[in-house]
Amino acid sequence: MSRFMNKSYEALEAYVPGEQPQDKKYIKLNTNESPYPPSPKVIEAVSSDEVRDLNLYSDPLCKKLNSKIAALYDVEPKNVFITNGSDDSLNFAFMAFAGGDVKAYFPDISYGFYPVYAELHHIDYTEIPLKPDLSVDVDAFTKCKGFIVIANPNAPTGKNLPVSEIERIIVSNPDYVVLIDEAYVDFGGESVIPLTKKYDNLLVVQTFSKSRSLAGGRLGFAIGNKELIADLEKLKFSTNPYAINRLTLVAGEASIDSNDYYMDNAKKIMATREYVTEELEVLGFDVIPSCANFIFAKTEDISGEELYLRLKEEGILVRHFKKERIKEYLRITIGTMEEMEELIKTIKLILQEV
Ligand SMILES: *Cc1c(COP(=O)(O)O)cnc(C)c1O
């Protein structure tokens, strides 16, 4: 830290994103991207005409995309907040709905960005331990009074809570916002977006990065009561109103127009996930049943860290976490069937060596 930096950031530890190596071609199963390209409509929409207009600012209200998202999820445009990646939605929500006397609560094992946002904004927070089976402890959350953040399905476990359990948490915490991060909902979860009409303290965040093959385009959104959305807009317009560039806006619009394409891809990924789960179980792995586009698996035969390193040597990247409770697991993104067959083949070879 330079001697010029604001001292209040001294303890801040930045989020460490999954590796995006540029040295050689890996089978990339480490950051939960889609293995499939954006839809043909999206590729066509990001045209040279659109590039030619880059001298002009983008629409800060994202009006067209906003109405398309609203129509798809059966809400009004004033219930939709659009951001540069869902990370920005999360960031603005932490800023808006926690801090001062309002504490934040999230599971101890979840998206690694939550504690970073809390630290960044000097928000007091408590991590609620997952239960022994690595599921979210709903009863514990019903006792928390503050800004609650839960990824559902959760990462990196892939475990999903039913809508009724989320609703119990929302009802128990009426004076504070409950944020449900649905980054993986299209792979077998059930969205609580319909509940935003019933509860003014519910904010649902989704992303185009996973099921919609647009991680590099950076697009996410939040849905909730119009007053919550107005609060978030205020912070966005006090930061970077043009945060979503023209190319990403047209890509997002075409993406909503290609909904069937993406939902078909999600189905393919779910089928591949079942294949990988069975194959790994045959090899003696303990695989947590997943509702996401990744699985969380471990084996007694080789440590999580060693298997991660051996796979990397063989050109396959997966994600390993050093946290004590989950350090024997690997989080493996579901790629194409061909990629996953290669993974299984490689794991078999590695296990034969040890
Ligand atoms: C990937 C992910 C996000 C962030 O996605 P963006 O690329 O910023 O939209 C948010 N939450 C969870 C749980 C994720 O896994």
The ligand as a Tripos MOL2 file, in Angstrom:
@<TRIPOS>MOLECULE
LIG
   15    15     1     0     0
SMALL
NO_CHARGES

@<TRIPOS>ATOM
      1 C1        -20.3450  -16.0570  -11.1110 C.3       1 LIG1
      2 C2        -21.0870  -15.5510   -9.9330 C.ar      1 LIG1
      3 C3        -21.4990  -14.2210   -9.8440 C.ar      1 LIG1
      4 C4        -20.9390  -13.1010  -10.6720 C.3       1 LIG1
      5 O1        -21.1430  -13.0900  -11.9170 O.3       1 LIG1
      6 P1        -20.8780  -11.8260  -12.8720 P.3       1 LIG1
      7 O2        -19.9860  -12.3910  -13.8940 O.co2     1 LIG1
      8 O3        -20.3080  -10.6780  -12.1350 O.co2     1 LIG1
      9 O4        -22.2530  -11.5490  -13.3360 O.co2     1 LIG1
     10 C5        -22.2860  -13.8390   -8.7820 C.ar      1 LIG1
     11 N1        -22.6450  -14.7050   -7.8360 N.ar      1 LIG1
     12 C6        -22.2470  -15.9840   -7.8570 C.ar      1 LIG1
     13 C7        -22.6590  -16.8960   -6.7680 C.3       1 LIG1
     14 C8        -21.4460  -16.4410   -8.8960 C.ar      1 LIG1
     15 O5        -20.9990  -17.6800   -8.8940 O.3       1 LIG1
@<TRIPOS>BOND
     1     1     2 1
     2     2     3 ar
     3     2    14 ar
     4     3     4 1
     5     3    10 ar
     6     4     5 1
     7     5     6 1
     8     6     7 2
     9     6     8 1
    10     6     9 1
    11    10    11 ar
    12    11    12 ar
    13    12    13 1
    14    12    14 ar
    15    14    15 1
@<TRIPOS>SUBSTRUCTURE
     1 LIG1         1 GROUP 0 **** ****
